[in-house]
Amino acid sequence: MKGVKIAIIGFIVLVVINFLSACGLLIVGGLGGTTGYLAAKQGYGVQSPVTHK
C-alpha cells in the first residue's frame, strides 16, 4: 500500500512539473511577442542578415 501512495504522489509531481514548464514556455512566448509588437509600433524593424548580390 505504501508503494502505491509513493507512485501516485510521484505521478502527481511529474504532472505538476510538466504543467508548470508548459506554462513557463507560454509566458516567455507571450512576452517575446508583446516585446516585438511594441518595438514594431515604435518604428523598429527586422532585417535579414542574409543578403544576395
Summary of the structure (lengths in Angstrom):
residues: 53
radius of gyration: 21.6
end to end distance: 72.0
largest distance: 72.0
contacts: 82
relative contact order: 0.07
helix: 75%
strand: 0%
